[in-house]
Structures are given as C-alpha cells and as structure tokens.
Amino acid sequence: MSVRKKDSAWIVDVRPQGTHGKRVIRKFPTKAEAVRFESFVIAEIASGKP
C-alpha cells in the first residue's frame, strides 16, 4: 500500500487482497483525498464487498 506524490498528483497504489488480488491505482489532487480513498478501499475489502 502506498500513497506517494508524483508531479502534481498524489498516487494511491493498493493491493488490498495481497499480491494475487486486484490492484487499485488512482490519482488525486490532495494527499487527504488519497489517504481517505486508500482507507475506503481497505475497509470495503475487510467488510467482504468486492
């Protein structure tokens, strides 16, 4: 899991189900939005939603 800055965007790169699961990559203008999205994705997988 990572939230990193690249140029003017914050990149979220998450594999919530491990190395064999789906990879989610999104760009956000602010770090707060990126961290919130990362937490959301992890929570959705933990609750059993696809």
Contacts in CASP RR format, 6 or more apart in sequence:
PFRMAT RR
TARGET T0000
AUTHOR 0000-0000-0000
METHOD contacts of the structure
MODEL  1
MSVRKKDSAWIVDVRPQGTHGKRVIRKFPTKAEAVRFESFVIAEIASGKP
1 13 0 8 1.000
1 14 0 8 1.000
1 15 0 8 1.000
1 16 0 8 1.000
1 38 0 8 1.000
1 42 0 8 1.000
2 11 0 8 1.000
2 12 0 8 1.000
2 13 0 8 1.000
2 14 0 8 1.000
3 10 0 8 1.000
3 11 0 8 1.000
3 12 0 8 1.000
3 31 0 8 1.000
3 34 0 8 1.000
3 35 0 8 1.000
3 38 0 8 1.000
4 10 0 8 1.000
4 11 0 8 1.000
4 13 0 8 1.000
5 11 0 8 1.000
5 31 0 8 1.000
8 29 0 8 1.000
9 27 0 8 1.000
9 28 0 8 1.000
9 29 0 8 1.000
10 27 0 8 1.000
10 28 0 8 1.000
10 29 0 8 1.000
10 30 0 8 1.000
10 31 0 8 1.000
10 33 0 8 1.000
10 34 0 8 1.000
11 25 0 8 1.000
11 26 0 8 1.000
11 27 0 8 1.000
11 34 0 8 1.000
12 24 0 8 1.000
12 25 0 8 1.000
12 26 0 8 1.000
12 27 0 8 1.000
12 28 0 8 1.000
12 34 0 8 1.000
12 37 0 8 1.000
12 38 0 8 1.000
12 41 0 8 1.000
13 23 0 8 1.000
13 24 0 8 1.000
13 25 0 8 1.000
14 23 0 8 1.000
14 24 0 8 1.000
14 25 0 8 1.000
14 38 0 8 1.000
14 41 0 8 1.000
14 42 0 8 1.000
15 21 0 8 1.000
15 22 0 8 1.000
15 23 0 8 1.000
15 24 0 8 1.000
16 22 0 8 1.000
16 24 0 8 1.000
16 41 0 8 1.000
16 42 0 8 1.000
16 44 0 8 1.000
16 45 0 8 1.000
17 45 0 8 1.000
24 41 0 8 1.000
26 34 0 8 1.000
26 37 0 8 1.000
28 34 0 8 1.000
28 37 0 8 1.000
END
